[in-house]
Amino acid sequence: MDLFDSLGTSSGAAPGAQDGPERPVCSAKGCRTAAVWVLAWNNPKLHTPERRKTWLACDEHREHLSSFLGVRGFLKDVVTLAEWERSGSATDR
C-alpha cells in the first residue's frame, strides 16, 4: 500500500496537483494546499482502540480540524507528515 492509498483525502479523490507530481493535500473541504500534518483519530463507537484513521492538514487548517476531532474525543495524535512517513505509520494500518 502506498502513501496515497493509506492517507487519502476526505473527498476520496486522488490527491495531486493539476500540473505537477501527485502529493498529499489537506483534508479540509475545498482546500487543495499541500498537507503538512497528519491528524490520527479514531471513533471508539466504530473502531477498535488501536485503529487509526487519518486526516491531512495544511498549516492553515490544522487547528480547525484538530478542534473538530478533539471536541468529539476522536483525536489521538497530530504529527508532521514527514514524521508520519518516517515512523512507518502510513503503512502500518
Secondary structure, DSSP 8 states (H G I E B T S, - for coil): --HHHHH--TT-S----SSS----B--STT--SB--EEEEE--TTTS-TT--EEEEE-TTTHHHHHHHHHHTT-EEEEEEHHHHHHHTHHHH-
